[in-house]
Amino acid sequence: MLEECRNEIDRIDGEIVRLLNERAGFAQKIGDIKKEANAPIYVPEREKAVKDKLAALNAGPLPDTAMQAIYREVISAMIALERPISVAFLGPRDTFSHMAATNVFGGSAEYHPLPSFSDIFTEVERGRIDYGIVPVESSMGGSVSDTQDRFITSDLKIINEIMLHITQNLLSNTPLGEVKRVYSKDNALLQCRNWLRANVPMAELIETSSTAEAARRASNEAGAAAIASKMAAETYSLGLAAERIEDAPHNFTRFLVLGRQIVKPTGDDKTSLMVSIKDKPGALFSLLTPFSDADISLTRIESRPSQKKAWEYVFFIDLLGHIDDDKVRAVITHLEEQVHSLKVLGSFPRATTIC
């Protein structure tokens, strides 16, 4: 019976390989068509349509998350056949920004760790790198001001978003009871201080420039451990001594994908705006009222200094809907006549799952 099941798996694997290569042939044809039309290789709206179709077709026993993970790599490999795409993220490698990037683009993209948010914007703006990924807000620390401030001067578009569950892990090749030093970034050590106090109370806590650097150092020292990602464990050949050691389990970070293209509607989208209002009584109320009147839900509103004039602010607004939706377009047209300036940062598929 066991041998019969294995023979069936071998037969199915052969069929899967044949079908994947058949799919790849069509991907290459699509790549040629896109090249002639100068169309973007990565198409978020098409990716969402594929994911939705997979969820509808999937009858189990594989869960939707597993099926999507498999197809993320399938799609990544197919895109690479059309043309390898380059992706910038806040370095170094094996950090949560790197994890977010690979969750979007898979293992076949070319990844470029850069030292600052401004570098990511600049490289994508100048066309030296195709896409960038930056954090914009976290459930624990709030908004990322460096990302928001760069949008003030950039013409890049938000073309996708991803929600990443930030979990901390203790990595070591030393038994837990023999750990003498724990390396990590300052905020990671703070996020795990209660667990560390309870489980390695005598260990010295040493700050590093990144969680990836912590893993590198721990891999070279006996009696050392690092708080870092599972990706770092694989890179530096470290054991997973303990998982999910963060004191607050509900830590999520929202990342934005930056590009230069316009994303078409999917039916479940978000739009991000940047608005500068006129300095007069009731200006903020006047800004928000049209959204309420049009029954448009706002998911975020933040203010930041405009960087142009003292005590002048811009507002970042996220809403449910696409810029091409009639009621969204009507509200934006109305506001453009009322506010000092309005910039559409992008319309993109709404993240409905957490990675």
C-alpha positions as CSV (number, residue, x, y, z in Angstrom):
1,M,0.0,0.0,0.0
2,L,2.8,2.4,0.9
3,E,4.6,1.7,-2.4
4,E,1.4,2.2,-4.3
5,C,0.9,5.7,-2.7
6,R,4.5,6.6,-3.5
7,N,4.1,5.5,-7.1
8,E,1.0,7.7,-7.4
9,I,2.9,10.7,-5.9
10,D,5.7,10.1,-8.4
11,R,3.1,10.1,-11.2
12,I,1.5,13.3,-10.0
13,D,4.8,15.0,-9.6
14,G,5.6,14.2,-13.2
15,E,2.3,15.8,-14.3
16,I,2.9,18.8,-12.1
17,V,6.4,19.4,-13.6
18,R,4.9,19.1,-17.1
19,L,2.1,21.5,-16.4
20,L,4.5,24.0,-14.7
21,N,6.6,24.1,-17.8
22,E,3.5,24.5,-20.0
23,R,2.5,27.4,-17.8
24,A,6.1,28.8,-18.1
25,G,5.8,28.7,-21.9
26,F,2.7,31.0,-21.7
27,A,4.5,33.2,-19.2
28,Q,7.3,33.7,-21.7
29,K,4.8,34.7,-24.4
30,I,3.2,37.2,-22.0
31,G,6.6,38.6,-21.3
32,D,7.2,39.2,-25.0
33,I,3.9,40.9,-25.3
34,K,4.6,43.1,-22.3
35,K,8.0,44.0,-23.7
36,E,6.5,45.2,-26.9
37,A,3.9,47.2,-25.1
38,N,6.4,48.5,-22.5
39,A,4.0,47.2,-19.8
40,P,5.1,46.4,-16.2
41,I,6.2,42.9,-15.4
42,Y,4.8,42.8,-11.8
43,V,1.0,43.4,-11.9
44,P,-0.5,43.4,-8.4
45,E,-4.1,43.3,-9.6
46,R,-3.4,40.1,-11.7
47,E,-1.6,38.6,-8.7
48,K,-4.7,39.2,-6.5
49,A,-7.0,37.7,-9.1
50,V,-4.8,34.6,-9.2
51,K,-4.9,34.3,-5.4
52,D,-8.7,34.8,-5.3
53,K,-9.2,32.1,-7.9
54,L,-6.9,29.7,-6.0
55,A,-8.9,30.2,-2.8
56,A,-12.1,29.5,-4.7
57,L,-10.7,26.4,-6.3
58,N,-9.0,25.0,-3.3
59,A,-11.0,22.2,-1.7
60,G,-8.2,21.0,0.7
61,P,-6.6,19.4,2.5
62,L,-4.0,22.1,1.8
63,P,-5.0,25.3,3.6
64,D,-5.2,28.5,1.5
65,T,-2.1,29.9,3.2
66,A,0.0,27.0,2.0
67,M,-1.5,27.1,-1.5
68,Q,-0.7,30.8,-1.7
69,A,2.9,30.3,-0.5
70,I,3.4,27.6,-3.2
71,Y,2.0,29.9,-5.9
72,R,4.0,32.9,-4.7
73,E,7.1,31.0,-5.7
74,V,5.5,29.7,-8.9
75,I,4.5,33.3,-9.9
76,S,8.0,34.6,-8.9
77,A,9.7,32.0,-11.1
78,M,7.3,32.8,-14.0
79,I,8.0,36.6,-13.7
80,A,11.7,35.9,-13.7
81,L,11.2,34.1,-17.1
82,E,9.6,37.3,-18.4
83,R,12.4,39.5,-16.9
84,P,14.1,39.3,-13.5
85,I,12.8,42.2,-11.4
86,S,14.9,44.1,-8.8
87,V,13.6,45.0,-5.3
88,A,15.0,47.4,-2.8
89,F,14.4,47.1,1.0
90,L,15.9,48.5,4.2
91,G,19.0,46.4,4.9
92,P,20.7,44.4,5.9
93,R,19.4,41.0,4.7
94,D,17.4,38.6,6.8
95,T,15.5,41.4,8.6
96,F,11.7,41.8,8.7
97,S,11.9,44.2,5.8
98,H,13.6,41.4,3.8
99,M,11.0,39.0,4.9
100,A,8.2,41.3,3.8
101,A,9.8,41.7,0.4
102,T,10.2,38.0,-0.2
103,N,6.5,37.5,0.9
104,V,5.5,39.8,-2.0
105,F,8.0,38.9,-4.7
106,G,9.2,35.4,-3.9
107,G,12.6,33.8,-4.2
108,S,13.3,34.6,-7.8
109,A,13.5,38.4,-7.6
110,E,16.8,40.2,-7.2
111,Y,17.0,41.8,-3.8
112,H,19.0,44.9,-2.9
113,P,19.4,45.9,0.8
114,L,19.9,49.7,1.1
115,P,20.9,51.7,4.1
116,S,18.0,54.2,4.3
117,F,14.4,54.8,3.3
118,S,15.5,57.8,1.2
119,D,17.9,55.5,-0.8
120,I,15.0,53.1,-1.6
121,F,12.8,55.9,-2.9
122,T,15.7,57.4,-4.9
123,E,16.8,54.1,-6.6
124,V,13.2,53.4,-7.7
125,E,12.6,57.0,-8.8
126,R,15.6,56.9,-11.0
127,G,14.7,53.5,-12.5
128,R,17.9,51.7,-11.3
129,I,15.7,49.4,-9.2
130,D,12.2,48.3,-10.2
131,Y,10.4,48.2,-6.9
132,G,10.9,49.2,-3.3
133,I,9.3,48.0,-0.1
134,V,9.1,50.2,3.0
135,P,7.3,50.0,6.4
136,V,4.7,52.6,7.0
137,E,3.1,51.8,10.3
138,S,3.2,49.2,13.1
139,S,0.7,48.2,15.7
140,M,3.2,48.8,18.5
141,G,5.2,51.9,17.4
142,G,2.7,53.8,15.2
143,S,3.6,55.5,11.9
144,V,7.0,55.4,10.3
145,S,7.8,59.1,9.8
146,D,10.7,58.6,7.5
147,T,8.4,56.9,5.0
148,Q,5.7,59.5,5.2
149,D,8.1,62.4,4.9
150,R,9.6,61.0,1.7
151,F,6.2,60.9,0.0
152,I,6.0,64.7,0.3
153,T,8.7,65.0,-2.4
154,S,8.4,61.8,-4.3
155,D,6.2,61.0,-7.4
156,L,6.4,57.2,-6.8
157,K,3.1,55.3,-6.4
158,I,2.0,52.8,-3.8
159,I,1.1,49.7,-5.8
160,N,0.6,47.1,-3.1
161,E,0.6,46.5,0.7
162,I,1.5,43.6,3.0
163,M,0.8,43.0,6.6
164,L,3.6,41.1,8.4
165,H,3.2,39.5,11.8
166,I,6.4,40.4,13.7
167,T,7.5,37.5,15.8
168,Q,10.8,37.2,17.6
169,N,12.8,34.0,18.0
170,L,15.8,33.0,20.0
171,L,18.4,31.5,17.7
172,S,21.4,29.6,19.1
173,N,23.5,26.5,18.7
174,T,23.9,26.4,22.4
175,P,21.4,24.8,24.8
176,L,19.1,27.3,26.4
177,G,20.5,26.7,29.9
178,E,24.0,27.5,28.7
179,V,23.3,30.8,26.9
180,K,25.6,33.5,28.4
181,R,25.0,36.3,25.9
182,V,22.0,37.4,23.9
183,Y,22.5,39.7,20.9
184,S,19.9,41.8,19.1
185,K,18.7,45.2,18.1
186,D,17.6,47.4,21.0
187,N,13.9,47.3,20.2
188,A,13.9,43.5,19.8
189,L,15.5,43.2,23.3
190,L,12.9,45.5,24.7
191,Q,10.0,43.5,23.1
192,C,11.3,40.3,24.7
193,R,12.5,41.5,28.1
194,N,10.0,39.6,30.2
195,W,10.7,36.3,28.4
196,L,14.5,36.9,28.7
197,R,14.2,37.7,32.4
198,A,12.2,34.5,32.9
199,N,14.2,32.1,30.7
200,V,17.8,33.4,30.6
201,P,18.0,35.7,33.6
202,M,21.8,35.6,33.9
203,A,22.6,36.2,30.2
204,E,24.2,39.5,29.2
205,L,22.0,41.5,26.7
206,I,24.1,43.1,24.0
207,E,22.7,45.6,21.5
208,T,23.6,45.2,17.8
209,S,22.9,47.3,14.7
210,S,20.3,44.8,13.4
211,T,18.8,41.5,14.1
212,A,20.8,40.0,11.2
213,E,24.0,41.2,12.7
214,A,23.0,39.6,16.0
215,A,22.5,36.3,14.2
216,R,25.9,36.6,12.5
217,R,27.7,37.2,15.8
218,A,25.8,34.4,17.6
219,S,26.8,32.0,14.9
220,N,30.5,32.6,15.6
221,E,30.5,32.4,19.4
222,A,29.9,29.6,21.8
223,G,27.4,30.4,24.5
224,A,25.8,33.1,22.4
225,A,22.2,33.5,21.1
226,A,20.4,36.1,19.0
227,I,16.9,37.4,18.8
228,A,16.2,37.4,15.1
229,S,14.0,36.1,12.3
230,K,13.7,32.5,11.1
231,M,15.2,33.7,7.8
232,A,18.4,34.6,9.7
233,A,18.4,31.2,11.3
234,E,18.6,29.6,7.9
235,T,21.3,32.0,6.6
236,Y,23.6,31.6,9.6
237,S,22.9,27.9,10.3
238,L,21.5,28.6,13.8
239,G,19.1,26.4,15.7
240,L,15.7,27.6,16.7
241,A,16.0,27.6,20.5
242,A,12.6,29.2,21.2
243,E,9.9,30.7,19.0
244,R,7.6,33.6,19.5
245,I,9.3,35.0,22.5
246,E,8.0,38.5,22.2
247,D,6.0,39.8,25.3
248,A,3.2,41.3,23.2
249,P,1.9,38.7,20.6
250,H,-0.1,41.2,18.6
251,N,2.8,43.0,16.8
252,F,2.1,43.7,13.2
253,T,3.9,46.0,10.6
254,R,2.3,47.2,7.4
255,F,4.6,47.6,4.5
256,L,4.1,49.4,1.2
257,V,5.3,48.4,-2.2
258,L,6.6,51.4,-4.3
259,G,6.6,51.5,-8.0
260,R,5.9,53.8,-11.0
261,Q,2.8,52.2,-12.5
262,I,-0.9,52.7,-12.0
263,V,-2.7,49.7,-10.6
264,K,-6.2,48.8,-12.0
265,P,-9.2,48.2,-9.7
266,T,-9.7,44.7,-8.2
267,G,-13.0,45.3,-6.4
268,D,-11.2,45.3,-2.9
269,D,-8.8,48.2,-2.9
270,K,-7.4,51.0,-0.8
271,T,-6.4,54.5,-1.9
272,S,-3.8,56.7,-0.2
273,L,-4.0,60.5,-0.3
274,M,-1.7,63.3,0.8
275,V,-3.6,66.5,1.5
276,S,-2.6,70.0,2.5
277,I,-5.5,72.0,3.9
278,K,-6.0,75.8,4.0
279,D,-5.4,77.4,7.4
280,K,-8.9,78.4,8.4
281,P,-11.4,77.4,11.1
282,G,-13.2,74.1,10.4
283,A,-10.7,73.1,7.7
284,L,-10.2,69.6,9.0
285,F,-13.9,69.1,9.5
286,S,-14.5,70.2,5.9
287,L,-11.9,67.8,4.7
288,L,-13.5,64.8,6.3
289,T,-17.2,65.5,5.8
290,P,-17.3,64.6,2.1
291,F,-16.0,61.1,2.8
292,S,-18.7,60.6,5.4
293,D,-21.4,62.0,3.0
294,A,-20.2,59.6,0.3
295,D,-20.2,56.6,2.7
296,I,-16.4,56.1,2.1
297,S,-14.6,54.4,5.0
298,L,-11.3,55.9,6.2
299,T,-8.8,53.5,7.6
300,R,-6.1,55.9,8.6
301,I,-5.5,59.7,9.0
302,E,-2.1,61.1,10.1
303,S,-0.6,64.5,10.1
304,R,3.0,65.5,9.4
305,P,4.9,68.8,9.1
306,S,4.8,70.0,5.5
307,Q,8.6,70.7,5.5
308,K,7.8,73.9,3.6
309,K,6.5,76.3,6.2
310,A,6.6,76.4,10.0
311,W,3.4,75.0,11.6
312,E,2.0,73.9,8.3
313,Y,0.9,70.3,8.0
314,V,-0.1,67.7,5.5
315,F,-2.5,64.9,6.2
316,F,-2.1,61.3,5.0
317,I,-5.4,59.6,4.4
318,D,-6.1,55.9,3.6
319,L,-9.6,55.1,2.3
320,L,-11.4,52.0,1.1
321,G,-12.0,52.1,-2.6
322,H,-10.1,52.8,-5.8
323,I,-9.4,56.1,-7.5
324,D,-11.4,54.9,-10.5
325,D,-14.5,54.3,-8.4
326,D,-17.1,56.9,-9.2
327,K,-17.8,58.0,-5.6
328,V,-14.1,58.2,-4.7
329,R,-13.3,60.2,-7.9
330,A,-16.2,62.6,-7.1
331,V,-15.0,63.2,-3.5
332,I,-11.4,63.8,-4.7
333,T,-12.6,66.2,-7.5
334,H,-14.6,68.1,-4.8
335,L,-11.7,68.3,-2.4
336,E,-9.2,69.5,-5.1
337,E,-11.3,72.7,-5.2
338,Q,-11.3,73.1,-1.5
339,V,-7.8,72.2,-0.2
340,H,-4.4,73.8,-0.8
341,S,-3.1,70.7,-2.5
342,L,-4.0,67.0,-3.0
343,K,-1.8,64.1,-4.2
344,V,-3.0,60.6,-4.9
345,L,-0.2,58.4,-3.6
346,G,-1.8,55.3,-5.2
347,S,-4.7,52.9,-5.4
348,F,-3.8,49.2,-4.7
349,P,-5.2,45.8,-3.6
350,R,-6.2,45.8,0.1
351,A,-4.2,43.3,2.2
352,T,-6.7,40.8,3.6
353,T,-4.3,38.3,5.1
354,I,-1.4,38.6,7.5
355,C,1.9,36.9,6.6
